[in-house]
Amino acid sequence: MTESGWGGPSAPSHDSEAEQAVLGACMFQSVVIDGVRQILEPADFYQPAHITIWQALLELRKLAAPTDPLALTHQLRSTGDLTRVGGTAYLHTLAGVAGTGAEYYADIVRHHADLRALQAVAVRVLQGATAPGADPTEVRGFLTASLDEAANRARRSGGGRLHRYARDGWSFVNDTPTSAAPVWGTPGKAAWASGESLMLVGPPGVGKSTIAQQIVMARLGLYAQVLDMPVQQGEKVLYIAADRPSQLARAFNRIVRKEDRDILRRSLVFWGGPLPASLNSEPQLLAELAAEHGADTVVIDSLKDVVGKLTDDEAGLAYNNARQQLLRDGVELLELHHQRKQGPDVSRTQRPVLDQVYGSAWFTAGAGSVLFLSGAAGDPVVQLHHLKTVDEEIGPLPVLHDHARGMSRVDTILDPLTLLRQAGVHGLTARQLATRIAGEPNPRAADLAKARRRLEALAKSGHAVQENGAGGGAGGGQATRWTAAARQLTAVS
């Protein structure tokens, strides 16, 4: 490498080894080209051979062709450039330089390209200023235009690896929506928020994949709702079926119709079996897979099959890095995961907690929302709990699985209004409602508060009547009772 200081260059600034590393990484994985092309232009390479090789890589990527040395050899031979770039032997040399870190090395190449551009400007300014009859105004105009072009170039490319995702404080705060846009759910009550991952957790056989399949169909525009909550339609789903793909295919067959064929062929891609590498060893792989297949939604089924040692915090941290890279690219993420094995002293009706999610705490810490399905394998009815919320908590909901049809629905028997109607003129207190919904004789303070909010909302909408007890007003605790409005009772009778 030769680089100048202020004393004057002996040769144009460049780093041949960094250029080789960029090309080698792009040959190793073609999807890497998509990131590098955001940083580099062909002229940023100093070596003419490297410019030609980079243009050949871009052409192969455009054709969705492999970019390995063999494919590159054929491409360069077809254009008559193979001998000029050093032949097949040099391509194999490049392929062995670097397998990862393309954007890091691209920033180095870009750094030297910017210096060369400034060196060229300096030479022309010096020549213009020392020429006979030089006009200072023209020289200054040339210098200003050249510096403006350099600044525009920096903005077009995002400023390289260290600036691409940086934003000023005002824009970061004020351009970010104040409420989460739901992928699944409604504003203020989202089960899955855009830009944040949803983790669906539970023991084997409780219907995690069944619910995920219905969400996928809704993302494709084939369903409008899942569990009575709307799902925003997307463009293309990549389903990583790392766990028992044949079984998953049979499960999907329950809900797929012949008339869905064109949509599924165009908008749904399955990756069957293990990934090329674990995501804790190659965190960038998840984002690369999504980019390769043009997906705006990724489903991982399940985490245990794409991460090495789930209990290791380093693996959990690396996976969270993979997750956040994908989300930063604007791709939505649904993750299926398992709970810890439960001892014999744990009741099936006990409310689950985040600590029951298996593995490093990084898995739940980095997730936007965590839904937990509790029950036993094959149960027709399981409980859906919202352990980590986006905004307002959802549920608990009793979920009925129709295993033959692959469909799920919410059992409305625990709907607050339904329970009020059933209670008749006696009505319910917040504690009584919380006990019924939570299925626990001693509901938590959070369950009590949520039950009270639901009853107050029904009263506000005219579906219920609030009767304050002798102990106080609207906040009168357990003495406050709600009954269904007269027209609701009439509808039941």
C-alpha positions as a printed NumPy array, in Angstrom:
array([[  0.   ,   0.   ,   0.   ],
       [  1.161,   3.51 ,  -0.806],
       [ -0.522,   6.537,   0.725],
       [  0.46 ,  10.156,   0.706],
       [  0.733,  12.651,   3.531],
       [  0.621,  16.416,   3.273],
       [  4.133,  16.42 ,   1.873],
       [  3.032,  15.134,  -1.528],
       [  2.247,  11.689,  -2.956],
       [  4.742,   9.379,  -4.535],
       [  1.893,   7.382,  -6.122],
       [ -1.905,   7.57 ,  -6.14 ],
       [ -3.408,   6.349,  -2.882],
       [ -4.586,   2.727,  -3.012],
       [ -4.674,  -0.596,  -1.141],
       [ -4.461,  -3.57 ,  -3.474],
       [ -4.931,  -6.098,  -0.683],
       [ -8.236,  -4.514,   0.366],
       [ -9.409,  -4.562,  -3.246],
       [ -8.56 ,  -8.249,  -3.461],
       [-10.415,  -8.928,  -0.211],
       [-13.568,  -7.24 ,  -1.515],
       [-13.556,  -9.225,  -4.741],
       [-12.764, -12.462,  -2.933],
       [-15.671, -11.997,  -0.513],
       [-18.051, -11.271,  -3.403],
       [-16.916, -14.44 ,  -5.149],
       [-17.474, -16.409,  -1.942],
       [-21.117, -15.264,  -1.56 ],
       [-22.91 , -13.509,  -4.419],
       [-25.39 , -11.771,  -2.094],
       [-22.485,  -9.803,  -0.59 ],
       [-22.354,  -7.836,  -3.842],
       [-25.641,  -6.115,  -2.91 ],
       [-24.027,  -4.486,   0.119],
       [-20.728,  -3.637,  -1.552],
       [-22.351,  -1.939,  -4.529],
       [-23.896,   0.564,  -2.099],
       [-20.367,   1.623,  -1.121],
       [-18.244,   1.279,  -4.26 ],
       [-18.412,   2.348,  -7.858],
       [-16.282,   0.551, -10.471],
       [-13.802,   3.45 , -10.708],
       [-13.122,   3.185,  -6.965],
       [-10.853,   0.215,  -7.684],
       [ -7.309,   1.345,  -8.481],
       [ -6.138,  -1.74 , -10.376],
       [ -7.658,  -1.889, -13.905],
       [ -7.966,  -5.666, -13.638],
       [-10.01 ,  -5.27 , -10.478],
       [-12.366,  -2.837, -12.224],
       [-12.973,  -5.403, -14.961],
       [-13.522,  -8.235, -12.462],
       [-15.944,  -6.116, -10.419],
       [-17.971,  -5.284, -13.541],
       [-18.106,  -8.997, -14.39 ],
       [-19.344,  -9.77 , -10.864],
       [-22.061,  -7.149, -11.205],
       [-23.188,  -8.705, -14.475],
       [-23.338, -12.194, -12.958],
       [-25.297, -10.865,  -9.994],
       [-27.725,  -9.159, -12.378],
       [-28.322, -12.54 , -14.008],
       [-28.755, -14.227, -10.581],
       [-25.837, -16.492, -11.581],
       [-23.101, -17.901,  -9.325],
       [-20.043, -15.69 ,  -8.782],
       [-17.473, -18.382,  -7.964],
       [-14.166, -18.576,  -9.917],
       [-15.617, -21.015, -12.464],
       [-18.6  , -18.797, -13.315],
       [-16.378, -15.726, -13.34 ],
       [-13.939, -17.464, -15.683],
       [-16.721, -18.191, -18.161],
       [-17.995, -14.614, -17.935],
       [-14.595, -13.012, -18.501],
       [-13.748, -15.42 , -21.294],
       [-16.974, -14.497, -23.088],
       [-15.987, -10.798, -23.031],
       [-12.361, -11.488, -24.   ],
       [-11.029, -10.107, -20.696],
       [ -9.843, -13.297, -18.973],
       [ -6.191, -13.073, -19.99 ],
       [ -6.043,  -9.34 , -19.335],
       [ -7.078,  -9.718, -15.681],
       [ -4.508, -12.418, -14.968],
       [ -6.299, -15.573, -16.054],
       [ -8.011, -18.283, -14.032],
       [ -5.069, -18.564, -11.653],
       [ -5.524, -14.963, -10.455],
       [ -9.27 , -15.472,  -9.952],
       [ -8.542, -18.434,  -7.673],
       [ -6.021, -16.282,  -5.822],
       [ -8.7  , -13.664,  -5.196],
       [-11.192, -16.294,  -4.054],
       [ -8.795, -17.359,  -1.325],
       [ -8.09 , -13.896,   0.06 ],
       [-11.225, -13.309,   2.193],
       [-14.535, -15.06 ,   2.723],
       [-16.151, -12.436,   4.97 ],
       [-15.879,  -8.76 ,   5.878],
       [-16.592,  -7.39 ,   2.398],
       [-18.086,  -4.086,   3.56 ],
       [-15.192,  -3.482,   5.948],
       [-12.673,  -3.832,   3.111],
       [-14.943,  -1.883,   0.741],
       [-14.725,   1.083,   3.12 ],
       [-10.931,   0.901,   2.893],
       [-11.091,   0.861,  -0.915],
       [-13.515,   3.761,  -0.811],
       [-11.224,   5.709,   1.542],
       [ -8.353,   5.495,  -0.945],
       [-10.606,   6.283,  -3.912],
       [-11.709,   9.489,  -2.158],
       [ -8.082,  10.414,  -1.501],
       [ -7.191,   9.814,  -5.167],
       [-10.075,  12.017,  -6.245],
       [ -8.876,  14.807,  -3.948],
       [ -5.31 ,  14.35 ,  -5.182],
       [ -6.522,  14.738,  -8.755],
       [ -8.427,  17.904,  -7.803],
       [ -5.338,  19.295,  -6.095],
       [ -3.191,  18.648,  -9.167],
       [ -5.7  ,  20.376, -11.458],
       [ -6.036,  23.326,  -9.086],
       [ -2.26 ,  23.664,  -8.972],
       [ -2.021,  23.448, -12.748],
       [ -4.793,  25.995, -13.2  ],
       [ -3.345,  28.403, -10.644],
       [  0.161,  28.304, -12.165],
       [ -0.903,  28.485, -15.827],
       [ -0.157,  31.728, -17.722],
       [ -3.063,  34.166, -17.373],
       [ -4.722,  32.117, -14.651],
       [ -8.06 ,  33.492, -13.476],
       [ -8.531,  33.092,  -9.676],
       [-12.321,  33.111, -10.031],
       [-12.247,  30.179, -12.457],
       [ -9.833,  28.241, -10.26 ],
       [-11.991,  28.812,  -7.171],
       [-15.106,  27.821,  -9.139],
       [-13.48 ,  24.575, -10.246],
       [-12.334,  23.819,  -6.697],
       [-15.791,  24.515,  -5.216],
       [-17.565,  22.376,  -7.83 ],
       [-15.118,  19.519,  -7.287],
       [-15.534,  19.594,  -3.52 ],
       [-19.319,  19.732,  -3.869],
       [-19.236,  16.67 ,  -6.101],
       [-17.098,  14.844,  -3.53 ],
       [-19.626,  15.718,  -0.808],
       [-22.548,  14.565,  -2.96 ],
       [-20.775,  11.305,  -3.669],
       [-20.356,  10.724,   0.07 ],
       [-24.065,  11.334,   0.618],
       [-25.091,   9.047,  -2.257],
       [-23.163,   6.137,  -0.821],
       [-24.221,   6.797,   2.746],
       [-20.717,   7.698,   3.83 ],
       [-19.542,   4.111,   4.137],
       [-19.869,   1.514,   6.875],
       [-19.481,   3.953,   9.76 ],
       [-22.134,   6.404,   8.545],
       [-24.715,   4.354,   6.654],
       [-27.14 ,   3.967,   9.555],
       [-26.27 ,   7.113,  11.491],
       [-28.882,   9.894,  11.809],
       [-28.861,  13.248,  13.515],
       [-30.637,  13.439,  16.869],
       [-33.576,  15.556,  15.724],
       [-34.406,  13.27 ,  12.799],
       [-34.004,  10.13 ,  14.9  ],
       [-36.454,  11.384,  17.53 ],
       [-38.988,  13.205,  15.359],
       [-39.057,  10.982,  12.28 ],
       [-39.711,   7.849,  14.352],
       [-43.445,   7.045,  14.738],
       [-44.732,   7.593,  18.266],
       [-46.697,   4.34 ,  18.161],
       [-45.734,   0.941,  16.783],
       [-47.321,  -0.01 ,  13.453],
       [-48.811,  -3.491,  13.936],
       [-47.976,  -6.359,  11.624],
       [-50.447,  -8.459,  13.601],
       [-52.994,  -6.745,  15.812],
       [-54.361,  -3.23 ,  16.049],
       [-52.786,   0.139,  16.959],
       [-52.227,   0.211,  20.702],
       [-52.804,  -3.528,  20.966],
       [-50.234,  -5.214,  18.745],
       [-49.185,  -8.838,  19.001],
       [-46.401,  -8.14 ,  16.496],
       [-45.065,  -4.67 ,  15.699],
       [-43.293,  -3.645,  12.511],
       [-39.53 ,  -3.401,  12.969],
       [-39.585,  -5.703,  16.017],
       [-39.476,  -9.483,  16.093],
       [-42.292, -11.686,  17.392],
       [-41.27 , -14.77 ,  19.364],
       [-43.871, -17.542,  19.604],
       [-42.925, -19.898,  22.441],
       [-44.333, -23.108,  23.889],
       [-43.79 , -26.833,  24.416],
       [-43.906, -29.222,  21.453],
       [-47.314, -29.958,  19.98 ],
       [-49.283, -26.929,  21.214],
       [-49.731, -25.402,  17.755],
       [-46.901, -22.887,  17.315],
       [-46.375, -23.899,  13.681],
       [-50.14 , -24.014,  13.113],
       [-50.5  , -20.377,  14.153],
       [-47.351, -19.39 ,  12.226],
       [-48.775, -20.97 ,   9.068],
       [-51.968, -18.932,   9.377],
       [-49.941, -15.734,   9.882],
       [-47.918, -16.566,   6.77 ],
       [-51.098, -17.066,   4.731],
       [-52.348, -13.713,   6.002],
       [-49.071, -11.995,   5.077],
       [-49.64 , -13.372,   1.571],
       [-53.102, -11.79 ,   1.511],
       [-54.977, -15.103,   1.694],
       [-56.389, -14.508,   5.191],
       [-57.503, -11.244,   6.745],
       [-57.222, -12.192,  10.427],
       [-55.601, -14.706,  12.731],
       [-57.112, -15.232,  16.207],
       [-59.489, -12.334,  15.56 ],
       [-56.576,  -9.914,  14.994],
       [-55.869,  -8.346,  11.581],
       [-52.607,  -9.127,   9.803],
       [-50.992,  -6.611,   7.466],
       [-50.304,  -8.028,   4.018],
       [-46.671,  -8.23 ,   2.903],
       [-44.891,  -9.029,  -0.338],
       [-42.845, -12.2  ,   0.089],
       [-42.212, -14.639,   2.937],
       [-39.093, -16.734,   3.477],
       [-39.948, -19.669,   5.767],
       [-36.868, -21.34 ,   7.241],
       [-38.184, -24.837,   7.885],
       [-35.115, -26.051,   9.713],
       [-37.129, -28.357,  12.001],
       [-38.826, -31.351,  10.301],
       [-39.562, -29.741,   6.901],
       [-41.505, -32.774,   5.618],
       [-43.881, -32.597,   8.566],
       [-44.288, -28.863,   8.01 ],
       [-45.126, -29.439,   4.329],
       [-47.872, -31.877,   5.329],
       [-49.21 , -29.365,   7.842],
       [-49.331, -26.593,   5.227],
       [-51.141, -28.944,   2.884],
       [-54.182, -28.743,   5.197],
       [-54.738, -25.053,   4.457],
       [-53.426, -24.608,   0.915],
       [-55.941, -24.582,  -1.929],
       [-55.31 , -25.153,  -5.636],
       [-56.329, -21.58 ,  -6.38 ],
       [-53.491, -20.374,  -4.107],
       [-50.855, -21.936,  -6.373],
       [-49.707, -18.816,  -8.214],
       [-49.453, -16.738,  -5.027],
       [-47.469, -19.42 ,  -3.207],
       [-45.095, -19.894,  -6.125],
       [-44.501, -16.162,  -6.402],
       [-44.579, -15.001,  -2.794],
       [-43.562, -17.897,  -0.533],
       [-40.128, -19.517,  -0.36 ],
       [-39.205, -22.44 ,   1.901],
       [-35.699, -23.216,   3.054],
       [-35.796, -26.855,   4.105],
       [-33.341, -28.206,   6.661],
       [-30.239, -26.696,   8.275],
       [-28.783, -23.358,   7.197],
       [-25.298, -23.257,   5.609],
       [-23.962, -22.04 ,   8.985],
       [-25.344, -21.3  ,  12.436],
       [-26.479, -17.713,  12.937],
       [-24.301, -17.269,  16.007],
       [-21.212, -17.985,  13.876],
       [-22.374, -15.958,  10.844],
       [-24.848, -13.29 ,  12.075],
       [-25.014, -11.625,   8.656],
       [-26.392, -14.821,   7.067],
       [-30.018, -14.128,   8.015],
       [-30.094, -10.711,   6.32 ],
       [-28.258, -12.151,   3.319],
       [-30.838, -14.928,   2.935],
       [-33.701, -12.428,   3.016],
       [-31.971, -10.213,   0.448],
       [-31.176, -13.191,  -1.776],
       [-34.848, -14.181,  -1.969],
       [-36.366, -10.682,  -1.89 ],
       [-38.322, -11.443,   1.297],
       [-39.95 ,  -8.796,   3.475],
       [-40.89 , -11.396,   6.107],
       [-38.806, -14.237,   7.573],
       [-40.125, -17.092,   9.72 ],
       [-37.637, -19.222,  11.681],
       [-38.964, -22.647,  12.663],
       [-37.284, -23.031,  15.056],
       [-34.475, -21.202,  16.901],
       [-32.873, -24.376,  18.244],
       [-32.058, -25.4  ,  14.669],
       [-30.324, -22.175,  13.574],
       [-28.305, -21.282,  16.686],
       [-25.519, -23.373,  18.19 ],
       [-25.681, -23.565,  21.992],
       [-28.894, -21.841,  23.05 ],
       [-27.85 , -21.477,  26.681],
       [-24.601, -19.707,  25.827],
       [-24.843, -15.915,  26.211],
       [-22.309, -15.338,  23.419],
       [-24.47 , -17.381,  21.046],
       [-27.567, -15.503,  22.206],
       [-25.862, -12.151,  21.719],
       [-24.665, -13.152,  18.254],
       [-28.16 , -14.294,  17.28 ],
       [-29.62 , -11.023,  18.52 ],
       [-27.094,  -9.289,  16.263],
       [-28.394, -11.37 ,  13.335],
       [-31.971, -10.498,  14.282],
       [-31.291,  -6.761,  14.513],
       [-29.408,  -6.695,  11.182],
       [-32.45 ,  -8.251,   9.505],
       [-34.886,  -5.836,  11.15 ],
       [-32.686,  -2.88 ,  10.228],
       [-33.064,  -3.913,   6.591],
       [-36.841,  -3.525,   6.919],
       [-37.626,  -7.258,   7.073],
       [-40.184,  -8.523,   9.602],
       [-39.234, -11.538,  11.73 ],
       [-41.304, -14.298,  13.368],
       [-39.382, -16.749,  15.569],
       [-40.663, -20.084,  16.889],
       [-39.011, -21.307,  20.068],
       [-39.379, -23.774,  22.942],
       [-39.83 , -23.448,  26.666],
       [-37.637, -24.899,  29.384],
       [-38.524, -28.404,  30.526],
       [-40.933, -28.176,  33.427],
       [-40.61 , -30.149,  36.645],
       [-43.436, -32.258,  38.071],
       [-44.308, -29.53 ,  40.594],
       [-45.265, -27.017,  37.882],
       [-49.009, -26.829,  37.271],
       [-50.312, -26.734,  33.697],
       [-52.637, -23.91 ,  34.731],
       [-49.832, -21.789,  36.208],
       [-49.279, -18.545,  34.366],
       [-45.999, -18.736,  32.358],
       [-43.212, -16.172,  32.765],
       [-40.303, -15.07 ,  30.557],
       [-37.882, -17.184,  32.582],
       [-39.588, -20.272,  31.16 ],
       [-38.292, -19.43 ,  27.658],
       [-35.36 , -21.724,  26.944],
       [-31.841, -20.415,  26.454],
       [-29.929, -17.181,  26.935],
       [-31.834, -14.127,  28.127],
       [-30.677, -12.388,  24.93 ],
       [-33.35 , -14.253,  22.956],
       [-36.214, -12.568,  24.793],
       [-34.335,  -9.336,  25.569],
       [-33.963,  -8.511,  21.879],
       [-37.482,  -9.597,  20.873],
       [-40.195,  -6.998,  20.478],
       [-43.064,  -9.266,  21.545],
       [-43.192, -12.709,  23.187],
       [-46.331, -14.87 ,  22.986],
       [-46.438, -18.098,  24.989],
       [-48.709, -21.075,  24.234],
       [-49.278, -23.215,  27.314],
       [-50.826, -26.659,  27.284],
       [-49.962, -30.236,  26.411],
       [-49.196, -31.757,  23.027],
       [-52.378, -32.36 ,  21.064],
       [-54.636, -30.325,  23.345],
       [-57.573, -28.925,  21.341],
       [-57.581, -25.861,  23.602],
       [-54.39 , -24.071,  24.721],
       [-53.808, -20.744,  26.447],
       [-52.077, -17.838,  24.682],
       [-50.245, -15.499,  27.081],
       [-48.562, -12.206,  26.17 ],
       [-45.338, -12.279,  28.216],
       [-43.576,  -9.334,  26.555],
       [-45.817,  -6.628,  25.164],
       [-45.514,  -3.966,  22.492],
       [-48.129,  -1.739,  24.14 ],
       [-51.353,  -3.09 ,  25.689],
       [-51.317,  -6.742,  26.74 ],
       [-53.298,  -9.245,  24.675],
       [-55.129, -12.072,  26.411],
       [-54.756, -14.489,  28.011],
       [-56.741, -16.078,  25.21 ],
       [-58.088, -19.633,  25.042],
       [-57.132, -20.876,  21.578],
       [-59.001, -23.74 ,  19.937],
       [-57.068, -25.691,  17.307],
       [-58.914, -27.537,  14.565],
       [-56.076, -29.951,  13.805],
       [-57.826, -31.529,  10.83 ],
       [-58.231, -28.168,   9.047],
       [-55.094, -26.489,  10.385],
       [-57.107, -23.547,  11.689],
       [-57.237, -21.799,  15.066],
       [-59.737, -19.503,  16.728],
       [-60.292, -17.759,  20.031],
       [-62.819, -19.368,  22.354],
       [-65.209, -16.506,  23.098],
       [-66.4  , -18.179,  26.3  ],
       [-63.893, -16.012,  28.196],
       [-64.798, -12.804,  26.398],
       [-65.546, -10.148,  29.101],
       [-68.869,  -9.137,  27.565],
       [-69.919, -12.783,  27.247],
       [-69.062, -13.358,  30.905],
       [-71.023, -10.264,  31.946],
       [-74.065, -11.494,  30.048],
       [-73.776, -14.893,  31.693],
       [-73.568, -13.259,  35.142],
       [-76.967, -11.632,  34.59 ],
       [-78.22 ,  -9.063,  37.075],
       [-75.561, -10.031,  39.627],
       [-72.757,  -8.742,  37.426],
       [-69.034,  -9.128,  38.097],
       [-66.333,  -7.373,  40.049],
       [-62.906,  -6.81 ,  38.532],
       [-61.546,  -9.584,  40.762],
       [-64.196, -12.047,  39.624],
       [-63.502, -11.275,  35.957],
       [-59.727, -11.552,  36.463],
       [-60.18 , -14.912,  38.211],
       [-62.268, -16.274,  35.342],
       [-59.961, -15.055,  32.573],
       [-56.623, -15.862,  34.248],
       [-57.875, -19.222,  35.524],
       [-56.253, -18.57 ,  38.897],
       [-57.982, -18.203,  42.302],
       [-55.612, -15.376,  43.261],
       [-55.021, -13.24 ,  40.159],
       [-52.035, -10.909,  40.038],
       [-52.35 ,  -7.162,  40.474],
       [-51.699,  -6.756,  36.749],
       [-54.587,  -9.125,  35.938],
       [-56.874,  -7.167,  38.256],
       [-55.902,  -3.859,  36.651],
       [-56.433,  -5.238,  33.159],
       [-59.84 ,  -6.689,  34.083],
       [-60.888,  -3.335,  35.526],
       [-59.791,  -1.528,  32.349],
       [-61.804,  -3.929,  30.209],
       [-64.92 ,  -3.462,  32.305],
       [-64.531,   0.308,  32.299],
       [-64.157,   0.229,  28.516],
       [-67.384,  -1.774,  28.205],
       [-69.156,   0.782,  30.411],
       [-67.764,   3.651,  28.341],
       [-69.016,   2.053,  25.117],
       [-72.488,   1.494,  26.588],
       [-72.233,  -2.301,  26.74 ],
       [-72.07 ,  -2.405,  30.546],
       [-73.263,  -0.469,  33.58 ],
       [-70.905,   0.362,  36.424],
       [-72.292,   0.239,  39.964],
       [-70.004,   1.734,  42.596],
       [-70.03 ,  -0.006,  45.948],
       [-70.223,   1.663,  49.302],
       [-66.445,   1.781,  49.457],
       [-65.942,   4.479,  46.823],
       [-66.383,   5.787,  43.32 ],
       [-65.103,   4.466,  40.003],
       [-61.878,   3.342,  41.659],
       [-63.678,   1.674,  44.521],
       [-61.783,  -1.604,  44.219],
       [-63.562,  -4.929,  44.65 ],
       [-66.842,  -3.332,  45.756],
       [-67.343,  -1.851,  42.318],
       [-69.489,  -4.108,  40.151],
       [-70.386,  -4.125,  36.467],
       [-73.441,  -5.626,  34.809],
       [-74.295,  -6.033,  31.148],
       [-76.469,  -3.259,  29.762],
       [-80.179,  -4.106,  29.577],
       [-80.117,  -4.563,  25.819],
       [-77.22 ,  -7.013,  26.163],
       [-79.162,  -9.099,  28.679],
       [-82.2  ,  -8.992,  26.392],
       [-80.061, -10.224,  23.484],
       [-78.987, -13.237,  25.557],
       [-82.476, -14.084,  26.76 ]])
